[in-house]
Amino acid sequence: MVTLHIAEISIAFVFIAGGISTLRNPQPRVEEIARLRFPLPELAVRINAALMMVAGIALALNVQAALASMVLAILLVPTTVFGHAFWIEQGQRRQLQMSNFFKNLAILGGLLLVTLVR
């Protein structure tokens, strides 16, 4: 169980750090989401970041770990699809977005495992 909790903490820090970073400087993500014509992009980005941060903290502290990991998994899907839409990009930007897209899929797999094990 110690190994599982270390894995949960590792995953959680991605969301805690990302949430803090996004709340401090949401503009780059807001611009990305607005470019895709997502409604209320700034509000969506801020809410998503806050929820990811709170659920990440819960996961790291092992408070309702299964629920926290499920919330993160659900939030990660639109973040991945809208935030890393590599299929609409070209060249180096396409490669970067593709890398981030598949990184998020790997994290999603880890979150789903945590949900199942807990």
N, CA and C of each residue as an Amber inpcrd file, in Angstrom:
protein
   354
   0.8070000  -1.1970000   0.0000000   0.0000000   0.0000000   0.0000000
   0.8580000   1.2710000   0.0000000   2.0560000   1.1870000   0.5590000
   2.9500000   2.3530000   0.5540000   3.3150000   2.7160000  -0.8780000
   3.5910000   1.7160000  -1.6960000   3.9400000   1.9640000  -3.0980000
   2.7720000   2.6210000  -3.8300000   1.5510000   2.1680000  -3.5620000
   0.3730000   2.7600000  -4.1820000   0.2520000   4.2290000  -3.7870000
   0.4610000   4.5160000  -2.5110000   0.3320000   5.9030000  -2.0670000
   1.4280000   6.7890000  -2.6720000   2.6190000   6.2620000  -2.8370000
   3.6880000   7.0270000  -3.4970000   3.2850000   7.3240000  -4.9430000
   2.6900000   6.3380000  -5.6090000   2.2200000   6.5470000  -6.9820000
   1.1210000   7.6130000  -7.0160000   0.2120000   7.5660000  -6.0590000
  -0.8640000   8.5610000  -5.9880000  -0.3060000   9.9620000  -5.7700000
   0.6670000  10.0780000  -4.8860000   1.2890000  11.3850000  -4.6290000
   1.9770000  11.8960000  -5.8910000   2.6590000  11.0070000  -6.6080000
   3.3410000  11.4060000  -7.8410000   2.3550000  11.9520000  -8.8640000
   1.2470000  11.2730000  -9.0340000   0.2200000  11.7380000  -9.9650000
  -0.4000000  13.0340000  -9.4550000  -0.6630000  13.0960000  -8.1700000
  -1.3240000  14.2640000  -7.5830000  -0.5190000  15.5390000  -7.7930000
   0.7960000  15.4530000  -7.6750000   1.6190000  16.6580000  -7.8090000
   1.5370000  17.2670000  -9.2010000   1.2790000  16.4610000 -10.2150000
   1.0800000  16.9940000 -11.5700000  -0.1070000  17.9580000 -11.5540000
  -1.1720000  17.5680000 -10.8830000  -2.3920000  18.3770000 -10.8600000
  -2.2970000  19.5500000  -9.8900000  -1.6390000  19.3460000  -8.7670000
  -1.4740000  20.4440000  -7.8070000  -0.6140000  21.5470000  -8.4260000
   0.5350000  21.1720000  -8.9510000   1.4360000  22.1590000  -9.5580000
   0.7900000  22.8090000 -10.7780000   0.1350000  22.0140000 -11.6030000
  -0.5260000  22.5540000 -12.7820000  -1.6540000  23.5060000 -12.4260000
  -2.4210000  23.1560000 -11.4080000  -3.5130000  24.0170000 -10.9700000
  -3.0110000  25.3460000 -10.4390000  -1.9780000  25.2990000  -9.6150000
  -1.3990000  26.5300000  -9.0700000  -0.8580000  27.3980000 -10.2020000
  -0.1170000  26.7840000 -11.1050000   0.4630000  27.5170000 -12.2300000
  -0.6210000  28.1690000 -13.0850000  -1.6650000  27.4290000 -13.3690000
  -2.7440000  27.9540000 -14.2090000  -3.5060000  29.0620000 -13.5070000
  -3.7490000  28.9210000 -12.2160000  -4.4600000  29.9760000 -11.4920000
  -3.6270000  31.2530000 -11.4090000  -2.3200000  31.1040000 -11.3130000
  -1.4390000  32.2810000 -11.2910000  -1.3450000  32.9600000 -12.6450000
  -1.3640000  32.1720000 -13.7150000  -1.2150000  32.7160000 -15.0650000
  -2.1190000  31.9340000 -16.0340000  -3.4130000  32.2310000 -16.0260000
  -4.3430000  31.4640000 -16.8590000  -4.3140000  31.8310000 -18.3400000
  -3.7610000  32.9830000 -18.6810000  -3.9030000  33.5290000 -20.0310000
  -3.4740000  32.5860000 -21.1620000  -2.3220000  31.9140000 -21.0670000
  -1.9590000  31.0160000 -22.1850000  -3.0090000  29.9310000 -22.4420000
  -3.5450000  29.3670000 -21.3810000  -4.5570000  28.3220000 -21.5570000
  -5.8820000  28.9130000 -22.0150000  -6.2080000  30.0990000 -21.5120000
  -7.4260000  30.7790000 -21.9460000  -7.3660000  31.0320000 -23.4550000
  -6.2240000  31.4860000 -23.9370000  -6.0660000  31.7470000 -25.3670000
  -6.2160000  30.4680000 -26.1870000  -5.6620000  29.3710000 -25.6850000
  -5.7870000  28.0860000 -26.3930000  -7.2470000  27.6540000 -26.4810000
  -7.9450000  27.7550000 -25.3770000  -9.3390000  27.3250000 -25.3360000
 -10.2160000  28.2650000 -26.1600000  -9.9440000  29.5580000 -26.0910000
 -10.7130000  30.5310000 -26.8820000 -10.5220000  30.2820000 -28.3720000
  -9.3110000  29.8940000 -28.7470000  -9.0030000  29.6010000 -30.1500000
  -9.8650000  28.4580000 -30.6770000 -10.2530000  27.5650000 -29.7870000
 -11.1050000  26.4330000 -30.1620000 -12.5930000  26.7590000 -30.0180000
 -12.8710000  28.0300000 -29.7180000 -14.2510000  28.5330000 -29.5780000
 -15.0000000  27.8710000 -28.4290000 -14.2900000  27.5550000 -27.3660000
 -14.9100000  27.0040000 -26.1710000 -15.6250000  28.1400000 -25.4570000
 -16.8670000  27.9280000 -24.9840000 -17.5960000  29.0240000 -24.3310000
 -16.9810000  29.4090000 -22.9830000 -16.9840000  30.6870000 -22.6660000
 -16.4520000  31.2320000 -21.4110000 -15.0730000  30.6460000 -21.0860000
 -14.1100000  30.8460000 -21.9470000 -12.8190000  30.1720000 -21.7850000
 -12.1010000  30.4970000 -20.4810000 -12.1040000  31.7480000 -20.0430000
 -11.3810000  32.0690000 -18.8060000 -12.0180000  31.3980000 -17.6000000
 -13.3390000  31.4440000 -17.5210000 -14.0310000  30.7940000 -16.4130000
 -13.7880000  29.2900000 -16.4360000 -13.8620000  28.6850000 -17.6130000
 -13.6420000  27.2460000 -17.7410000 -12.2350000  26.8570000 -17.2970000
 -11.2480000  27.6340000 -17.7090000  -9.8560000  27.3460000 -17.3450000
  -9.6630000  27.4780000 -15.8420000 -10.2020000  28.5270000 -15.2410000
 -10.0330000  28.7370000 -13.7950000 -10.7390000  27.6570000 -12.9690000
 -11.9500000  27.3070000 -13.3560000 -12.6800000  26.2630000 -12.6290000
 -11.9620000  24.9290000 -12.7620000 -11.5370000  24.6060000 -13.9560000
 -10.8190000  23.3530000 -14.1910000  -9.5450000  23.2850000 -13.3440000
  -8.7880000  24.3790000 -13.3240000  -7.5380000  24.4110000 -12.5490000
  -7.8090000  24.2500000 -11.0590000  -8.8150000  24.9380000 -10.5600000
  -9.1380000  24.8530000  -9.1300000  -9.5860000  23.4470000  -8.7470000
 -10.4330000  22.8570000  -9.5630000 -10.9010000  21.4970000  -9.2780000
  -9.7610000  20.4920000  -9.3310000  -8.8780000  20.6420000 -10.3060000
  -7.7310000  19.7370000 -10.3970000  -6.8210000  19.8830000  -9.1790000
  -6.6360000  21.1140000  -8.7330000  -5.7790000  21.3490000  -7.5770000
  -6.3930000  20.7280000  -6.3100000  -7.6730000  20.9540000  -6.0840000
  -8.3450000  20.4170000  -4.8940000  -8.3590000  18.8840000  -4.9230000
  -8.7230000  18.3040000  -6.0670000  -8.7400000  16.8460000  -6.1710000
  -7.3270000  16.2760000  -6.0590000  -6.3380000  16.9820000  -6.5830000
  -4.9490000  16.5480000  -6.4540000  -4.5000000  16.5300000  -5.0000000
  -4.8680000  17.5560000  -4.2560000  -4.5300000  17.6020000  -2.8270000
  -5.2080000  16.4480000  -2.0970000  -6.4810000  16.1990000  -2.4000000
  -7.1950000  15.0880000  -1.7650000  -6.5140000  13.7580000  -2.0700000
  -6.1080000  13.5780000  -3.3130000  -5.4330000  12.3350000  -3.6910000
  -4.1050000  12.1970000  -2.9560000  -3.3310000  13.2790000  -2.8940000
  -2.0280000  13.2350000  -2.2130000  -2.1760000  12.9280000  -0.7290000
  -3.2430000  13.4380000  -0.1190000  -3.4770000  13.2220000   1.3110000
  -4.2560000  11.9430000   1.5880000  -4.5910000  11.2140000   0.5190000
  -5.3360000   9.9590000   0.6370000  -6.7190000  10.1750000   1.2680000
  -7.3340000  11.2900000   0.9220000  -8.6880000  11.6020000   1.3770000
  -9.6280000  11.2940000   0.2280000 -10.4450000  10.2700000   0.3950000
 -11.3480000   9.8500000  -0.6740000 -10.5720000   9.6650000  -1.9800000
  -9.5140000   8.8760000  -1.9130000  -8.5900000   8.7090000  -3.0480000
  -9.2970000   8.2190000  -4.3110000 -10.2190000   7.2880000  -4.1790000
 -10.9180000   6.7850000  -5.3690000 -11.7500000   7.8840000  -6.0110000
 -12.4590000   8.6480000  -5.2050000 -13.2720000   9.7470000  -5.7270000
 -12.3890000  10.8320000  -6.3370000 -11.3100000  11.1800000  -5.6440000
 -10.3970000  12.2100000  -6.1470000  -9.7920000  11.7940000  -7.4840000
  -9.3750000  10.5420000  -7.5950000  -8.7810000  10.0920000  -8.8540000
  -9.8180000  10.0300000  -9.9640000 -11.0570000   9.6950000  -9.6380000
 -12.1130000   9.6800000 -10.6540000 -12.4180000  11.1030000 -11.1260000
 -12.4720000  12.0480000 -10.1990000 -12.6940000  13.4510000 -10.5660000
 -11.5740000  13.9270000 -11.4820000 -10.3340000  13.6200000 -11.1190000
  -9.1980000  14.0230000 -11.9560000  -9.2690000  13.3770000 -13.3410000
  -9.6590000  12.1190000 -13.3850000  -9.7750000  11.4300000 -14.6780000
 -10.8390000  12.1050000 -15.5480000 -11.9680000  12.4370000 -14.9500000
 -13.0460000  13.0880000 -15.6990000 -12.5970000  14.4590000 -16.2000000
 -11.9080000  15.2230000 -15.3440000 -11.4310000  16.5540000 -15.7380000
 -10.3290000  16.4750000 -16.7900000  -9.5620000  15.4140000 -16.7470000
  -8.4400000  15.2850000 -17.6680000  -8.8880000  15.0500000 -19.1150000
 -10.0470000  14.4530000 -19.2990000 -10.5140000  14.1550000 -20.6620000
 -10.7140000  15.4370000 -21.4830000 -11.5400000  16.4000000 -21.0350000
 -11.6750000  17.6200000 -21.8520000 -10.3840000  18.4310000 -21.9180000
  -9.6160000  18.4020000 -20.8400000  -8.3270000  19.1010000 -20.8540000
  -7.4340000  18.5420000 -21.9560000  -7.4230000  17.2410000 -22.0910000
  -6.5950000  16.5850000 -23.0950000  -7.1170000  16.8540000 -24.5020000
  -8.4150000  16.6950000 -24.6850000  -9.0040000  16.8590000 -26.0210000
  -8.9350000  18.3080000 -26.4950000  -9.2950000  19.2560000 -25.6290000
  -9.3180000  20.6620000 -26.0380000  -7.9520000  21.3340000 -25.9010000
  -7.1910000  20.9380000 -24.9050000  -5.9170000  21.5940000 -24.6570000
  -4.7550000  21.0700000 -25.4720000  -4.8910000  19.8560000 -25.9970000
  -3.7910000  19.2480000 -26.7420000  -4.2880000  18.6550000 -28.0610000
  -5.0680000  19.4470000 -28.7750000  -5.6760000  19.0170000 -30.0440000
  -4.6200000  19.0170000 -31.1500000  -3.7370000  18.0490000 -31.1040000
  -2.6090000  17.9890000 -32.0460000  -3.0690000  17.8430000 -33.4940000
  -4.2400000  17.2780000 -33.7020000  -4.7330000  17.0170000 -35.0500000
  -5.0570000  18.2890000 -35.8320000  -5.1100000  19.4390000 -35.1480000
  -5.3570000  20.6990000 -35.8640000  -4.0920000  21.5440000 -35.9860000
  -2.9720000  20.9980000 -35.5420000  -1.7150000  21.7400000 -35.5350000
  -0.8060000  21.2820000 -36.6720000   0.2750000  22.0170000 -36.8580000
   1.2580000  21.7060000 -37.8890000   2.6660000  21.7170000 -37.2870000
   3.5630000  20.9800000 -37.8800000   4.9810000  21.0430000 -37.5660000
   5.3400000  20.7660000 -36.1200000   6.2090000  21.6110000 -35.5740000
   6.7220000  21.4140000 -34.2250000   5.6180000  21.5400000 -33.1760000
   4.6750000  22.4400000 -33.3960000   3.5530000  22.5960000 -32.4680000
   2.7140000  21.3110000 -32.4250000   2.5570000  20.6730000 -33.5620000
   1.8230000  19.4080000 -33.6170000   2.5330000  18.3440000 -32.7800000
   3.8540000  18.2760000 -32.9040000   4.6390000  17.2990000 -32.1400000
   4.5170000  17.5450000 -30.6360000   4.5990000  18.8030000 -30.2240000
   4.4770000  19.1510000 -28.8080000   3.1030000  18.7750000 -28.2660000
   2.0620000  19.1220000 -29.0130000   0.7060000  18.8170000 -28.5540000
   0.4510000  17.3070000 -28.5470000   1.0120000  16.6000000 -29.5090000
   0.8540000  15.1490000 -29.5490000   1.5330000  14.5100000 -28.3380000
   2.7200000  14.9820000 -28.0140000   3.4360000  14.4740000 -26.8510000
   2.6350000  14.7050000 -25.5710000   2.0990000  15.8990000 -25.4210000
   1.2940000  16.2040000 -24.2310000  -0.0080000  15.4130000 -24.2020000
  -0.6000000  15.2130000 -25.3500000  -1.8310000  14.4160000 -25.4500000
  -1.5820000  12.9980000 -24.9380000  -0.5140000  12.3560000 -25.4210000
  -0.2410000  10.9810000 -25.0170000   0.2810000  10.8940000 -23.5860000
   0.9560000  11.9280000 -23.1100000   1.3450000  11.9820000 -21.6930000
   0.0940000  11.9840000 -20.8300000  -0.8830000  12.7940000 -21.2210000
  -2.1310000  12.8430000 -20.4680000  -2.8750000  11.5130000 -20.5030000
  -2.8060000  10.8160000 -21.6300000  -3.4320000   9.4920000 -21.6860000
  -2.7760000   8.5320000 -20.6910000  -1.4610000   8.6200000 -20.5570000
  -0.7540000   7.7760000 -19.5850000  -1.1800000   8.1240000 -18.1600000
  -1.2790000   9.4140000 -17.8760000  -1.7350000   9.8480000 -16.5440000
  -3.1650000   9.3730000 -16.3080000  -3.9990000   9.4620000 -17.3360000
  -5.3760000   8.9860000 -17.2310000  -5.4010000   7.5040000 -16.8690000
  -4.5370000   6.7250000 -17.4970000  -4.4510000   5.3040000 -17.1610000
  -4.0900000   5.0880000 -15.7010000  -3.1340000   5.8660000 -15.1830000
  -2.7680000   5.7790000 -13.7750000  -3.9230000   6.1450000 -12.8620000
  -4.6540000   7.1780000 -13.2210000  -5.8150000   7.5930000 -12.4170000
  -6.8900000   6.5110000 -12.4050000  -7.1170000   5.8840000 -13.5460000
  -8.1200000   4.8210000 -13.6070000  -7.6950000   3.6130000 -12.7660000
  -6.3990000   3.3230000 -12.7710000  -5.9050000   2.2310000 -11.9070000
  -6.1220000   2.5550000 -10.4340000  -5.8110000   3.7870000 -10.0490000
  -6.0390000   4.1920000  -8.6470000  -7.5030000   4.0490000  -8.3010000
  -8.3840000   4.4890000  -9.1980000  -9.8230000   4.3930000  -8.9540000
 -10.2330000   2.9380000  -8.7510000  -9.7190000   2.0520000  -9.5520000
 -10.0820000   0.6350000  -9.4470000  -9.5320000  -0.0260000  -8.2000000
  -8.2940000   0.3140000  -7.8400000  -7.6340000  -0.3210000  -6.6950000
  -8.2140000   0.1790000  -5.3670000  -8.5620000   1.4420000  -5.3240000
  -9.1040000   2.0250000  -4.0900000 -10.5510000   1.6400000  -3.9610000
